[in-house]
């Protein structure tokens, strides 16, 4: 026969329930304030997102369109700083940063500064850009890689090329940035890692344009690696 567990505490459910009720009664004012604060904050967030941000986005879209017009014409200074009437990409990013168009302006700014050869500024704005888009997200990371390579910071460039590869694996951007990573590794005389990334192209993306020509890159890297 099992021994009685005389030392185990007995939980009085009725007493516990009564204590809970008493706690609510004793703290009703505080609890009401907390609940009210949560409701108010939720209301403020909804108003901010669907009224303030939505209104800002309309203005941002108009300004971004004007900046994009200059960007498309390679009038990069006017695209960045505006023309005295339009505020330019820098103004859109600064004044409308909470909006989708303000975020997109950061990407345009990064590319514009890349084209101007101002790679540090390009990196700054590209890092401020956020996107989960299947193509734009990886391309922005790849652009940062290009900027670092141009600055002679090749290892940082490789890091961003590989981030671009893994951001959203697809047959367009992934083999492109694997190839760039391989070439960057070769510039560092790190032929073994070059072989590894070239082999990934051959294995995973053989139908891509990079895959169709990867054999000669792979053969060269293997030879230099002594394989």
Secondary structure, 3 states (H helix, E strand, C coil): CCCCCCCCCCCCHHHHHHHHHHHHHHCHHHHHHHHHHHHHHHHHHHHHHHHHHHHHHHHHHHHHHHHHHHHHCCCHHHHHHCCCCCCHHHHHHHHCCCCHHHHHHHHHHHHHHHHCCCHHHHHHHHHHCCCCCCCHHHHHHHHHHHHHHHCCCHHHHHHHHHHHHHHCCCCCHHHHHHHHHHHHHHHCCCHHHHHHHHHHHHHHCCCCHHHHCHHHHHHHHHHHHCC
